[in-house]
Amino acid sequence: MDASGLLRERDLRVLTAVVEDGLRDDPGEAMPWVVLERLQQLIPCQTVQLVELDLKRQMTIYGQVLQDGGEHCFSTDSLLPDAREWELVWEFLPCRYEFSAGGTAAAIRWSDFYTKPELKNTPFYAECVRPYFRDEYSLQVTLPTLPGNTRTVALFRDTGADFTERDRLALQLLRPHLYEVYVDAERRRHGVPHLSRREREVLQLVAQGHSNADVARMLFISVATVRKHMEHIFDRTGVRTRSAAAALALPQVRPFTQPPTPDRAIIRRISDPQSLSAWLPPGEGADHP
């Protein structure tokens, strides 16, 4: 069956609602809550969460959690309060994959890395999950963020069956749009001028030093169209230079790139501690988990 055949017409309507409702809902403190609610509707689960971590400083930036039944929780308290728990996270293969792939990670499940008995025998599960939660299945994907951070959307089930390929496909398709909704919410929280997607693309490229001709060639549009987009950008931002417009209108995040599909070869390489040396806290050697 073709991958698109895994999703039905109703699924596609909910996919659209995730984005449209997110752009209309109150921006909140991180992701608009309606986005998490629609995700739970699209991919049934007990918990949906958005978490951002500072890997270098081993800090929680925030955690946003929607529980089954509609309970909302937003916190900036540390999800991993001590060094031991951070060590266990580094040892847990799904987290290794996310940390090494960063904002380009594909949607993954715990079961891509462990059988159920293997999962329950991992130190991370035994010490950080089992004492507090009954979660046995997870489906998660990262969104672009600042270098050294990781921003993850994760869904958890504690009963029933594992997440399916249909669920993985739905979350993977939503990934760039979840990022778009997050960026839009960030702009609305901070009063950043709203630009169209094409205007943001143009501004992103000119901010990187590309000429109008370069941008036109890269986006397959005319130079005159690039100039018109820049005129609109200047009008909406109220500034007259490219650097000033970029500083005002572009979020300080990595640009979105389409992620690769994970395979077992990639997953096996993630178990090599050397592959994560660039992410280690200052002063830590390659033997850090």
Summary of the structure (lengths in Angstrom):
residues: 289
radius of gyration: 20.2
end to end distance: 39.7
largest distance: 61.2
contacts: 846
relative contact order: 0.13
helix: 52%
strand: 13%
